[in-house]
Amino acid sequence: GAVVSQHPSWVICKSGTSVKIECRSLDFQATTMFWYRQFPKQSLMLMATSNEGSKATYEQGVEKDKFLINHASLTLSTLTVTSAHPEDSSFYICSAPTGGVNTEAFFGQGTRLTVV
Amino acid sequence: SQKIEQNSEALNIQEGKTATLTCNYTNYSPAYLQWYRQDPGRGPVFLLLIRENEKEKRKERLKVTFDTTLKQSLFHITASQPADSATYLCALDKGRGGFKTIFGAGTRLFVKA
């Protein structure tokens, strides 16, 4: 099946620094990718939709200046957490649908971010 | 308000039995509903998709039903095995047939040998 690779799988950073997370579709092109955040024992919360060649669209309550998304190619989307704080510590996951509407999405393995 | 509700309590069953997980939703009109499996520290893995005009879908030991009147989906694992122990997430499209997928909080399943 389709593969979505996410990197890094975990990262620890100091408060105030920025962290970039990459999401790649390895064997298909993804004009759209999604970024989620998941706190322990909670649901995946959709943060934003990454659109190739255009601006990302953010869900209500998600700060676009804090979570910068770039979708520069059909196989790569990046999420940068700027000026990270301990409350940004979470599990970040990307996904990409493989084709037309009503299709399954493939998920990356997730990135565990810890801000100290 | 819009909600996707899954039983937050863990489900404990004996190996060989059928596990049944429930997903209820309110104030959505999904074109399809999906079930995913998530293991600790990993991203979700797709299991099954069922469309609004389908009542039931099967895949090996898995069966999903979709009742748009009750706004409910049931997910069954027959002949359950300890390896089936995981969190199972219900998900549906946020906007009619669109790509955006919204998830329930998941139900943790433990299958005892």
gemmi code that builds the backbone of each chain (N, CA, C; Angstrom):
import gemmi

chains = {
    "A": [
        ("GLY", (0.815, -1.205, 0.000), (0.000, 0.000, 0.000), (0.843, 1.247, 0.000)),
        ("ALA", (0.183, 2.380, -0.088), (0.876, 3.658, -0.113), (1.607, 3.896, 1.202)),
        ("VAL", (2.710, 4.615, 1.112), (3.525, 4.864, 2.293), (3.704, 6.359, 2.500)),
        ("VAL", (3.501, 6.757, 3.733), (3.761, 8.139, 4.144), (4.838, 8.084, 5.215)),
        ("SER", (5.907, 8.803, 4.990), (7.032, 8.789, 5.917), (7.122, 10.123, 6.628)),
        ("GLN", (7.281, 10.066, 7.931), (7.350, 11.283, 8.732), (8.692, 11.291, 9.474)),
        ("HIS", (9.291, 12.474, 9.546), (10.609, 12.581, 10.168), (10.756, 13.913, 10.884)),
        ("PRO", (11.303, 13.954, 12.085), (11.828, 12.816, 12.842), (10.705, 12.091, 13.580)),
        ("SER", (10.992, 10.947, 14.133), (9.978, 10.215, 14.883), (9.872, 10.770, 16.304)),
        ("TRP", (10.934, 11.393, 16.782), (10.851, 12.066, 18.068), (11.881, 13.195, 18.088)),
        ("VAL", (11.579, 14.220, 18.852), (12.508, 15.347, 18.975), (12.307, 16.017, 20.322)),
        ("ILE", (13.384, 16.402, 20.912), (13.369, 17.175, 22.157), (14.017, 18.515, 21.854)),
        ("CYS", (13.355, 19.595, 22.218), (13.936, 20.902, 21.943), (13.756, 21.816, 23.145)),
        ("LYS", (14.532, 22.862, 23.151), (14.441, 23.840, 24.237), (13.324, 24.818, 23.966)),
        ("SER", (12.737, 25.302, 25.025), (11.673, 26.283, 24.921), (12.180, 27.517, 24.167)),
        ("GLY", (11.391, 27.997, 23.225), (11.765, 29.174, 22.456), (12.376, 28.871, 21.103)),
        ("THR", (12.765, 27.638, 20.887), (13.346, 27.260, 19.592), (12.243, 26.768, 18.658)),
        ("SER", (12.617, 26.590, 17.383), (11.663, 26.103, 16.380), (12.024, 24.692, 15.944)),
        ("VAL", (11.023, 23.946, 15.603), (11.219, 22.549, 15.197), (10.476, 22.304, 13.895)),
        ("LYS", (11.157, 21.644, 12.943), (10.521, 21.326, 11.664), (10.276, 19.833, 11.581)),
        ("ILE", (9.064, 19.487, 11.162), (8.680, 18.086, 10.970), (8.343, 17.891, 9.501)),
        ("GLU", (8.879, 16.821, 8.906), (8.641, 16.565, 7.492), (7.678, 15.399, 7.295)),
        ("CYS", (6.880, 15.513, 6.266), (5.950, 14.451, 5.902), (6.086, 14.208, 4.398)),
        ("ARG", (6.447, 12.997, 4.036), (6.655, 12.663, 2.632), (5.760, 11.522, 2.189)),
        ("SER", (5.177, 11.671, 1.008), (4.485, 10.544, 0.387), (5.516, 9.859, -0.507)),
        ("LEU", (5.784, 8.586, -0.243), (6.920, 7.932, -0.891), (6.610, 7.351, -2.263)),
        ("ASP", (5.402, 6.928, -2.497), (5.126, 6.279, -3.770), (3.861, 6.804, -4.435)),
        ("PHE", (3.453, 7.992, -4.044), (2.317, 8.622, -4.713), (2.422, 10.127, -4.504)),
        ("GLN", (1.704, 10.850, -5.319), (1.718, 12.300, -5.195), (0.523, 12.756, -4.364)),
        ("ALA", (0.765, 13.692, -3.509), (-0.281, 14.168, -2.604), (-0.423, 15.680, -2.728)),
        ("THR", (-1.464, 16.122, -3.407), (-1.701, 17.562, -3.497), (-2.231, 18.104, -2.177)),
        ("THR", (-2.765, 17.217, -1.366), (-3.293, 17.604, -0.066), (-2.726, 16.690, 1.007)),
        ("MET", (-2.309, 17.275, 2.090), (-1.906, 16.512, 3.263), (-2.551, 17.160, 4.481)),
        ("PHE", (-2.680, 16.401, 5.521), (-3.305, 16.905, 6.738), (-2.336, 16.769, 7.896)),
        ("TRP", (-2.401, 17.718, 8.812), (-1.603, 17.659, 10.038), (-2.530, 17.563, 11.235)),
        ("TYR", (-2.211, 16.602, 12.103), (-2.988, 16.373, 13.315), (-2.073, 16.483, 14.531)),
        ("ARG", (-2.715, 16.730, 15.667), (-2.010, 16.696, 16.939), (-2.808, 15.791, 17.864)),
        ("GLN", (-2.094, 15.023, 18.654), (-2.771, 14.090, 19.551), (-2.130, 14.148, 20.927)),
        ("PHE", (-2.945, 14.470, 21.926), (-2.487, 14.425, 23.308), (-2.798, 13.040, 23.870)),
        ("PRO", (-2.101, 12.639, 24.938), (-2.284, 11.287, 25.477), (-3.747, 10.950, 25.745)),
        ("LYS", (-4.143, 9.794, 25.258), (-5.493, 9.257, 25.478), (-6.578, 10.161, 24.895)),
        ("GLN", (-6.216, 10.989, 23.957), (-7.212, 11.833, 23.316), (-7.244, 11.576, 21.808)),
        ("SER", (-8.231, 12.170, 21.189), (-8.412, 11.980, 19.758), (-7.367, 12.737, 18.960)),
        ("LEU", (-7.205, 12.348, 17.718), (-6.410, 13.161, 16.800), (-7.206, 14.425, 16.498)),
        ("MET", (-6.572, 15.555, 16.680), (-7.227, 16.827, 16.395), (-6.653, 17.391, 15.107)),
        ("LEU", (-7.501, 17.635, 14.145), (-7.053, 18.193, 12.884), (-6.586, 19.625, 13.098)),
        ("MET", (-5.354, 19.904, 12.680), (-4.800, 21.247, 12.840), (-4.964, 22.059, 11.557)),
        ("ALA", (-4.597, 21.449, 10.439), (-4.581, 22.216, 9.202), (-4.526, 21.290, 8.001)),
        ("THR", (-4.922, 21.860, 6.880), (-4.838, 21.174, 5.597), (-3.724, 21.823, 4.798)),
        ("SER", (-2.787, 21.008, 4.371), (-1.651, 21.496, 3.594), (-1.948, 21.318, 2.112)),
        ("ASN", (-1.862, 22.390, 1.358), (-2.203, 22.353, -0.060), (-0.966, 22.650, -0.908)),
        ("GLU", (-0.650, 21.764, -1.806), (0.525, 21.946, -2.647), (0.395, 23.212, -3.480)),
        ("GLY", (1.385, 24.066, -3.386), (1.424, 25.275, -4.203), (0.563, 26.422, -3.719)),
        ("SER", (-0.103, 26.254, -2.593), (-0.910, 27.355, -2.065), (-0.862, 27.342, -0.539)),
        ("LYS", (-1.526, 28.317, 0.035), (-1.479, 28.439, 1.488), (-2.243, 27.309, 2.166)),
        ("ALA", (-1.773, 26.974, 3.357), (-2.489, 25.985, 4.143), (-3.763, 26.595, 4.713)),
        ("THR", (-4.731, 25.759, 4.979), (-5.941, 26.218, 5.651), (-5.956, 25.626, 7.053)),
        ("TYR", (-6.201, 26.492, 8.022), (-6.091, 26.101, 9.420), (-7.470, 25.921, 10.055)),
        ("GLU", (-7.549, 24.990, 10.972), (-8.788, 24.799, 11.716), (-8.925, 25.912, 12.755)),
        ("GLN", (-10.143, 26.104, 13.170), (-10.421, 27.158, 14.141), (-9.614, 26.928, 15.410)),
        ("GLY", (-8.999, 27.986, 15.886), (-8.238, 27.906, 17.129), (-6.785, 27.530, 16.951)),
        ("VAL", (-6.356, 27.219, 15.750), (-4.959, 26.876, 15.499), (-4.235, 28.107, 14.971)),
        ("GLU", (-3.146, 28.493, 15.647), (-2.422, 29.700, 15.265), (-1.543, 29.441, 14.047)),
        ("LYS", (-1.862, 30.099, 12.952), (-1.109, 29.849, 11.730), (0.314, 30.401, 11.809)),
        ("ASP", (0.534, 31.424, 12.626), (1.889, 31.967, 12.745), (2.767, 31.111, 13.646)),
        ("LYS", (2.148, 30.264, 14.421), (2.916, 29.399, 15.303), (3.218, 28.063, 14.617)),
        ("PHE", (2.271, 27.600, 13.861), (2.418, 26.321, 13.154), (2.483, 26.601, 11.662)),
        ("LEU", (3.711, 26.774, 11.192), (3.915, 27.122, 9.791), (3.927, 25.873, 8.927)),
        ("ILE", (3.148, 25.903, 7.870), (3.063, 24.747, 6.983), (3.498, 25.153, 5.595)),
        ("ASN", (4.352, 24.313, 5.028), (4.818, 24.531, 3.665), (4.647, 23.243, 2.871)),
        ("HIS", (4.051, 23.361, 1.697), (3.807, 22.173, 0.854), (4.393, 22.488, -0.511)),
        ("ALA", (5.709, 22.427, -0.575), (6.432, 22.929, -1.735), (6.421, 21.980, -2.928)),
        ("SER", (6.172, 20.710, -2.683), (6.149, 19.754, -3.789), (5.013, 18.772, -3.590)),
        ("LEU", (4.790, 17.938, -4.567), (3.682, 16.985, -4.503), (3.952, 15.820, -3.564)),
        ("THR", (5.159, 15.772, -3.006), (5.474, 14.656, -2.116), (5.971, 15.099, -0.744)),
        ("LEU", (5.981, 16.395, -0.483), (6.547, 16.856, 0.778), (5.744, 17.999, 1.372)),
        ("SER", (5.374, 17.830, 2.633), (4.790, 18.912, 3.419), (5.593, 19.013, 4.710)),
        ("THR", (5.825, 20.237, 5.165), (6.542, 20.425, 6.426), (5.707, 21.252, 7.392)),
        ("LEU", (5.827, 20.902, 8.652), (5.192, 21.643, 9.739), (6.302, 22.165, 10.634)),
        ("THR", (6.350, 23.480, 10.815), (7.340, 24.068, 11.704), (6.627, 24.648, 12.913)),
        ("VAL", (6.994, 24.153, 14.075), (6.473, 24.698, 15.325), (7.430, 25.800, 15.751)),
        ("THR", (6.980, 27.033, 15.680), (7.872, 28.159, 15.974), (7.778, 28.548, 17.442)),
        ("SER", (8.916, 28.993, 17.981), (8.985, 29.422, 19.375), (8.232, 28.437, 20.276)),
        ("ALA", (8.695, 27.218, 20.233), (7.983, 26.151, 20.937), (7.994, 26.359, 22.447)),
        ("HIS", (6.908, 25.969, 23.071), (6.770, 26.028, 24.525), (6.350, 24.662, 25.029)),
        ("PRO", (6.523, 24.400, 26.315), (6.174, 23.071, 26.849), (4.753, 22.623, 26.513)),
        ("GLU", (3.825, 23.566, 26.416), (2.443, 23.169, 26.092), (2.275, 22.691, 24.656)),
        ("ASP", (3.318, 22.916, 23.834), (3.287, 22.404, 22.457), (3.728, 20.946, 22.395)),
        ("SER", (4.218, 20.425, 23.500), (4.633, 19.019, 23.535), (3.440, 18.140, 23.225)),
        ("SER", (3.588, 17.299, 22.234), (2.472, 16.479, 21.780), (2.966, 15.490, 20.736)),
        ("PHE", (2.032, 14.715, 20.237), (2.306, 13.768, 19.152), (1.703, 14.373, 17.888)),
        ("TYR", (2.553, 14.644, 16.904), (2.097, 15.276, 15.663), (2.113, 14.228, 14.551)),
        ("ILE", (1.017, 14.162, 13.814), (0.882, 13.129, 12.783), (0.393, 13.771, 11.490)),
        ("CYS", (0.960, 13.339, 10.377), (0.485, 13.817, 9.081), (-0.222, 12.674, 8.360)),
        ("SER", (-1.066, 13.052, 7.429), (-1.719, 12.036, 6.615), (-1.902, 12.563, 5.207)),
        ("ALA", (-2.070, 11.646, 4.273), (-2.292, 12.023, 2.886), (-3.309, 11.079, 2.279)),
        ("PRO", (-4.347, 11.613, 1.650), (-5.272, 10.753, 0.907), (-4.604, 10.323, -0.385)),
        ("THR", (-4.964, 9.181, -0.867), (-4.252, 8.621, -2.014), (-4.909, 8.919, -3.356)),
        ("GLY", (-6.131, 9.398, -3.327), (-6.758, 9.600, -4.623), (-7.977, 10.475, -4.543)),
        ("GLY", (-9.027, 10.106, -5.236), (-10.218, 10.935, -5.283), (-10.968, 10.922, -3.961)),
        ("VAL", (-12.133, 11.512, -3.991), (-12.892, 11.631, -2.749), (-13.268, 10.250, -2.207)),
        ("ASN", (-13.586, 10.230, -0.943), (-14.009, 8.998, -0.281), (-12.949, 7.910, -0.299)),
        ("THR", (-11.712, 8.296, -0.221), (-10.663, 7.282, -0.178), (-9.983, 7.312, 1.179)),
        ("GLU", (-9.307, 6.225, 1.466), (-8.602, 6.120, 2.735), (-7.413, 7.068, 2.738)),
        ("ALA", (-6.980, 7.382, 3.931), (-5.778, 8.190, 4.091), (-4.690, 7.334, 4.714)),
        ("PHE", (-3.467, 7.605, 4.324), (-2.328, 6.929, 4.922), (-1.623, 7.909, 5.846)),
        ("PHE", (-1.226, 7.379, 6.975), (-0.651, 8.218, 8.009), (0.844, 7.980, 8.138)),
        ("GLY", (1.534, 9.042, 8.496), (2.916, 8.893, 8.901), (2.974, 8.224, 10.259)),
        ("GLN", (4.186, 7.902, 10.674), (4.338, 7.196, 11.949), (4.262, 8.128, 13.144)),
        ("GLY", (4.183, 9.428, 12.887), (4.046, 10.379, 13.975), (5.373, 10.895, 14.483)),
        ("THR", (5.338, 12.074, 15.070), (6.515, 12.703, 15.680), (6.177, 13.093, 17.100)),
        ("ARG", (6.934, 12.562, 18.039), (6.750, 12.927, 19.445), (7.621, 14.133, 19.738)),
        ("LEU", (6.986, 15.277, 19.979), (7.717, 16.508, 20.303), (7.664, 16.755, 21.804)),
        ("THR", (8.826, 16.940, 22.384), (8.915, 17.304, 23.800), (9.686, 18.602, 23.904)),
        ("VAL", (9.052, 19.601, 24.486), (9.684, 20.907, 24.653), (10.052, 21.063, 26.122)),
        ("VAL", (11.343, 21.302, 26.379), (11.794, 21.389, 27.777), (12.235, 22.806, 28.127)),
    ],
    "B": [
        ("SER", (-23.791, 20.876, 18.885), (-22.401, 20.835, 18.429), (-22.111, 19.474, 17.803)),
        ("GLN", (-21.052, 19.436, 16.991), (-20.692, 18.209, 16.328), (-19.879, 17.310, 17.255)),
        ("LYS", (-20.219, 16.032, 17.253), (-19.508, 15.098, 18.132), (-19.340, 13.757, 17.451)),
        ("ILE", (-18.221, 13.127, 17.756), (-18.029, 11.720, 17.425), (-17.722, 11.033, 18.742)),
        ("GLU", (-18.531, 10.074, 19.120), (-18.384, 9.470, 20.433), (-18.080, 7.988, 20.324)),
        ("GLN", (-17.011, 7.614, 20.994), (-16.670, 6.215, 21.137), (-16.560, 5.919, 22.618)),
        ("ASN", (-16.787, 4.693, 22.973), (-16.738, 4.325, 24.381), (-15.329, 4.554, 24.921)),
        ("SER", (-15.231, 5.439, 25.891), (-13.902, 5.771, 26.408), (-13.347, 4.692, 27.326)),
        ("GLU", (-14.224, 3.835, 27.808), (-13.753, 2.756, 28.675), (-13.133, 1.663, 27.816)),
        ("ALA", (-12.088, 1.065, 28.327), (-11.436, -0.014, 27.606), (-12.359, -1.222, 27.548)),
        ("LEU", (-12.230, -1.965, 26.466), (-13.018, -3.180, 26.283), (-12.093, -4.381, 26.478)),
        ("ASN", (-12.436, -5.214, 27.452), (-11.631, -6.399, 27.736), (-12.414, -7.638, 27.328)),
        ("ILE", (-11.841, -8.452, 26.456), (-12.533, -9.665, 26.055), (-11.553, -10.836, 26.022)),
        ("GLN", (-12.119, -12.014, 25.998), (-11.324, -13.234, 25.961), (-10.997, -13.597, 24.519)),
        ("GLU", (-9.828, -14.132, 24.322), (-9.429, -14.601, 22.999), (-10.491, -15.531, 22.417)),
        ("GLY", (-10.772, -15.344, 21.123), (-11.746, -16.190, 20.453), (-13.147, -15.591, 20.412)),
        ("LYS", (-13.407, -14.635, 21.285), (-14.722, -13.988, 21.302), (-14.776, -12.881, 20.262)),
        ("THR", (-15.999, -12.381, 20.058), (-16.176, -11.256, 19.139), (-16.170, -9.938, 19.899)),
        ("ALA", (-15.348, -9.031, 19.443), (-15.307, -7.686, 20.039), (-16.210, -6.777, 19.219)),
        ("THR", (-17.025, -5.981, 19.889), (-17.901, -5.030, 19.208), (-17.657, -3.636, 19.761)),
        ("LEU", (-17.279, -2.728, 18.886), (-17.005, -1.352, 19.272), (-18.045, -0.446, 18.608)),
        ("THR", (-18.391, 0.615, 19.308), (-19.467, 1.497, 18.857), (-18.943, 2.890, 18.562)),
        ("CYS", (-19.507, 3.476, 17.519), (-19.191, 4.863, 17.164), (-20.505, 5.582, 16.885)),
        ("ASN", (-20.777, 6.627, 17.634), (-21.968, 7.448, 17.417), (-21.550, 8.857, 17.043)),
        ("TYR", (-22.313, 9.474, 16.184), (-21.977, 10.836, 15.794), (-23.238, 11.704, 15.787)),
        ("THR", (-23.035, 12.992, 16.020), (-24.150, 13.938, 16.012), (-23.776, 15.162, 15.201)),
        ("ASN", (-24.760, 15.680, 14.498), (-24.612, 16.902, 13.694), (-23.554, 16.771, 12.598)),
        ("TYR", (-23.409, 15.571, 12.085), (-22.615, 15.328, 10.883), (-23.506, 14.605, 9.882)),
        ("SER", (-23.203, 14.757, 8.631), (-23.840, 13.966, 7.572), (-22.732, 13.411, 6.699)),
        ("PRO", (-22.016, 12.434, 7.219), (-20.845, 11.934, 6.486), (-21.215, 11.155, 5.243)),
        ("ALA", (-20.417, 11.302, 4.235), (-20.577, 10.497, 3.027), (-19.955, 9.112, 3.245)),
        ("TYR", (-19.028, 9.025, 4.197), (-18.416, 7.733, 4.498), (-17.887, 7.757, 5.921)),
        ("LEU", (-17.599, 6.582, 6.411), (-17.072, 6.432, 7.763), (-15.945, 5.402, 7.686)),
        ("GLN", (-14.913, 5.664, 8.462), (-13.747, 4.779, 8.426), (-13.400, 4.282, 9.819)),
        ("TRP", (-12.723, 3.174, 9.849), (-12.163, 2.642, 11.090), (-10.663, 2.456, 10.914)),
        ("TYR", (-9.937, 2.890, 11.950), (-8.483, 2.785, 11.965), (-8.051, 2.082, 13.235)),
        ("ARG", (-6.875, 1.484, 13.135), (-6.238, 0.900, 14.309), (-5.023, 1.761, 14.658)),
        ("GLN", (-4.827, 2.028, 15.948), (-3.645, 2.769, 16.377), (-2.974, 2.049, 17.533)),
        ("ASP", (-1.696, 1.771, 17.367), (-0.899, 1.200, 18.439), (-0.159, 2.324, 19.151)),
        ("PRO", (0.223, 2.122, 20.419), (0.859, 3.204, 21.188), (2.069, 3.797, 20.472)),
        ("GLY", (2.116, 5.119, 20.394), (3.253, 5.802, 19.799), (3.353, 5.686, 18.291)),
        ("ARG", (2.286, 5.228, 17.649), (2.315, 5.063, 16.196), (1.154, 5.822, 15.555)),
        ("GLY", (1.265, 6.061, 14.260), (0.166, 6.672, 13.532), (-0.929, 5.652, 13.263)),
        ("PRO", (-2.143, 6.112, 12.997), (-3.257, 5.196, 12.706), (-3.033, 4.412, 11.422)),
        ("VAL", (-3.588, 3.224, 11.385), (-3.531, 2.378, 10.193), (-4.954, 2.109, 9.727)),
        ("PHE", (-5.220, 2.386, 8.466), (-6.558, 2.222, 7.912), (-6.988, 0.764, 7.920)),
        ("LEU", (-8.272, 0.538, 8.294), (-8.820, -0.811, 8.288), (-9.945, -0.964, 7.270)),
        ("LEU", (-10.980, -0.150, 7.421), (-12.165, -0.302, 6.570), (-12.818, 1.046, 6.341)),
        ("LEU", (-13.419, 1.195, 5.180), (-14.245, 2.366, 4.866), (-15.614, 1.870, 4.438)),
        ("ILE", (-16.644, 2.514, 4.939), (-18.002, 2.167, 4.545), (-18.714, 3.436, 4.115)),
        ("ARG", (-19.411, 3.376, 2.998), (-20.078, 4.550, 2.465), (-21.503, 4.645, 2.989)),
        ("GLU", (-22.083, 5.803, 2.854), (-23.408, 6.072, 3.445), (-24.489, 5.178, 2.854)),
        ("ASN", (-24.284, 4.701, 1.631), (-25.300, 3.848, 1.003), (-25.029, 2.356, 1.225)),
        ("GLU", (-24.039, 2.061, 2.050), (-23.715, 0.679, 2.382), (-24.137, 0.377, 3.811)),
        ("LYS", (-24.728, -0.766, 4.016), (-25.166, -1.142, 5.356), (-24.066, -1.885, 6.103)),
        ("GLU", (-23.293, -2.657, 5.364), (-22.319, -3.545, 6.006), (-21.121, -3.742, 5.082)),
        ("LYS", (-19.961, -3.885, 5.704), (-18.736, -4.151, 4.952), (-17.914, -5.166, 5.727)),
        ("ARG", (-17.290, -6.082, 5.016), (-16.489, -7.108, 5.683), (-15.092, -7.177, 5.077)),
        ("LYS", (-14.161, -7.517, 5.938), (-12.798, -7.746, 5.483), (-12.166, -8.747, 6.458)),
        ("GLU", (-11.998, -9.954, 5.981), (-11.425, -11.025, 6.806), (-12.229, -11.139, 8.109)),
        ("ARG", (-11.609, -10.931, 9.267), (-12.337, -11.084, 10.536), (-13.035, -9.802, 10.972)),
        ("LEU", (-13.012, -8.789, 10.147), (-13.592, -7.498, 10.506), (-14.932, -7.300, 9.815)),
        ("LYS", (-15.848, -6.677, 10.537), (-17.128, -6.316, 9.953), (-17.541, -4.950, 10.480)),
        ("VAL", (-18.006, -4.106, 9.581), (-18.462, -2.771, 9.962), (-19.896, -2.589, 9.474)),
        ("THR", (-20.732, -2.003, 10.315), (-22.072, -1.616, 9.899), (-22.204, -0.109, 10.007)),
        ("PHE", (-23.128, 0.426, 9.232), (-23.306, 1.892, 9.187), (-24.796, 2.165, 9.101)),
        ("ASP", (-25.335, 2.774, 10.129), (-26.759, 3.114, 10.178), (-26.874, 4.625, 10.215)),
        ("THR", (-27.225, 5.213, 9.070), (-27.282, 6.674, 8.990), (-28.507, 7.237, 9.701)),
        ("THR", (-29.504, 6.390, 9.958), (-30.677, 6.846, 10.712), (-30.332, 6.975, 12.188)),
        ("LEU", (-29.684, 5.942, 12.703), (-29.242, 5.973, 14.103), (-27.981, 6.813, 14.279)),
        ("LYS", (-27.330, 7.143, 13.185), (-26.050, 7.858, 13.223), (-25.035, 7.049, 14.050)),
        ("GLN", (-24.887, 5.817, 13.633), (-24.050, 4.901, 14.396), (-23.351, 3.906, 13.475)),
        ("SER", (-22.128, 3.565, 13.868), (-21.396, 2.495, 13.207), (-20.937, 1.505, 14.264)),
        ("LEU", (-21.026, 0.239, 13.932), (-20.515, -0.811, 14.801), (-19.354, -1.497, 14.099)),
        ("PHE", (-18.318, -1.792, 14.875), (-17.116, -2.428, 14.357), (-16.924, -3.739, 15.107)),
        ("HIS", (-16.881, -4.838, 14.367), (-16.773, -6.152, 14.981), (-15.470, -6.821, 14.573)),
        ("ILE", (-14.835, -7.454, 15.552), (-13.681, -8.315, 15.273), (-14.073, -9.704, 15.754)),
        ("THR", (-14.197, -10.634, 14.840), (-14.559, -11.994, 15.225), (-13.301, -12.814, 15.500)),
        ("ALA", (-13.480, -13.872, 16.292), (-12.354, -14.738, 16.642), (-11.148, -13.903, 17.063)),
        ("SER", (-11.361, -13.022, 18.016), (-10.325, -12.057, 18.400), (-9.065, -12.751, 18.929)),
        ("GLN", (-7.948, -12.070, 18.732), (-6.639, -12.594, 19.132), (-5.919, -11.534, 19.968)),
        ("PRO", (-5.002, -11.936, 20.822), (-4.243, -10.952, 21.605), (-3.593, -9.886, 20.718)),
        ("ALA", (-3.210, -10.255, 19.500), (-2.593, -9.286, 18.586), (-3.567, -8.205, 18.119)),
        ("ASP", (-4.851, -8.415, 18.369), (-5.842, -7.393, 18.014), (-5.902, -6.284, 19.058)),
        ("SER", (-5.204, -6.451, 20.156), (-5.206, -5.443, 21.221), (-4.601, -4.148, 20.694)),
        ("ALA", (-5.373, -3.089, 20.754), (-4.955, -1.783, 20.218), (-6.071, -0.796, 20.507)),
        ("THR", (-5.883, 0.429, 20.072), (-6.961, 1.426, 20.119), (-7.573, 1.516, 18.729)),
        ("TYR", (-8.876, 1.505, 18.670), (-9.580, 1.552, 17.394), (-10.317, 2.892, 17.283)),
        ("LEU", (-10.042, 3.580, 16.196), (-10.566, 4.922, 15.977), (-11.626, 4.908, 14.884)),
        ("CYS", (-12.678, 5.604, 15.170), (-13.731, 5.832, 14.183), (-13.462, 7.203, 13.561)),
        ("ALA", (-13.683, 7.339, 12.272), (-13.424, 8.620, 11.626), (-14.444, 8.845, 10.522)),
        ("LEU", (-14.768, 10.105, 10.283), (-15.677, 10.395, 9.193), (-15.259, 11.685, 8.505)),
        ("ASP", (-15.810, 11.886, 7.318), (-15.432, 13.079, 6.561), (-16.148, 14.289, 7.133)),
        ("LYS", (-15.416, 15.370, 7.264), (-15.971, 16.567, 7.876), (-16.966, 17.256, 6.964)),
        ("GLY", (-16.684, 17.262, 5.694), (-17.569, 17.918, 4.748), (-17.920, 16.944, 3.666)),
        ("ARG", (-19.099, 16.851, 3.249), (-19.640, 15.840, 2.358), (-18.663, 15.315, 1.308)),
        ("GLY", (-18.104, 14.164, 1.590), (-17.215, 13.518, 0.653), (-15.849, 14.150, 0.515)),
        ("GLY", (-15.545, 15.122, 1.323), (-14.251, 15.767, 1.211), (-13.158, 14.943, 1.855)),
        ("PHE", (-11.939, 15.424, 1.752), (-10.808, 14.678, 2.270), (-10.670, 14.800, 3.783)),
        ("LYS", (-11.145, 15.916, 4.353), (-10.907, 16.138, 5.776), (-11.540, 15.036, 6.598)),
        ("THR", (-10.733, 14.450, 7.444), (-11.202, 13.354, 8.282), (-11.151, 13.769, 9.734)),
        ("ILE", (-12.247, 13.558, 10.429), (-12.351, 13.901, 11.843), (-12.458, 12.590, 12.614)),
        ("PHE", (-11.743, 12.524, 13.743), (-11.636, 11.274, 14.483), (-12.370, 11.310, 15.815)),
        ("GLY", (-12.856, 10.160, 16.206), (-13.294, 9.954, 17.575), (-12.081, 9.712, 18.451)),
        ("ALA", (-12.293, 9.668, 19.761), (-11.175, 9.513, 20.693), (-10.646, 8.089, 20.736)),
        ("GLY", (-11.411, 7.146, 20.199), (-10.937, 5.766, 20.158), (-11.380, 4.953, 21.353)),
        ("THR", (-11.420, 3.653, 21.141), (-11.701, 2.696, 22.207), (-10.529, 1.731, 22.286)),
        ("ARG", (-10.021, 1.554, 23.517), (-8.896, 0.650, 23.725), (-9.441, -0.758, 23.894)),
        ("LEU", (-8.926, -1.679, 23.107), (-9.348, -3.081, 23.176), (-8.206, -3.925, 23.731)),
        ("PHE", (-8.521, -4.738, 24.721), (-7.567, -5.710, 25.262), (-8.139, -7.105, 25.054)),
        ("VAL", (-7.389, -7.942, 24.373), (-7.812, -9.322, 24.170), (-6.903, -10.218, 25.001)),
        ("LYS", (-7.506, -10.937, 25.927), (-6.730, -11.782, 26.838), (-6.630, -13.198, 26.304)),
        ("ALA", (-5.437, -13.758, 26.426), (-5.215, -15.137, 25.964), (-5.847, -16.136, 26.923)),
    ],
}
model = gemmi.Model(1)
for chain_id, residues in chains.items():
    chain = gemmi.Chain(chain_id)
    for i, (resn, *xyz) in enumerate(residues, 1):
        res = gemmi.Residue()
        res.name, res.seqid = resn, gemmi.SeqId(i, " ")
        for name, pos in zip(("N", "CA", "C"), xyz):
            atom = gemmi.Atom()
            atom.name, atom.element = name, gemmi.Element(name[0])
            atom.pos, atom.b_iso = gemmi.Position(*pos), 0.0
            res.add_atom(atom)
        chain.add_residue(res)
    model.add_chain(chain)
structure = gemmi.Structure()
structure.add_model(model)
structure.setup_entities()
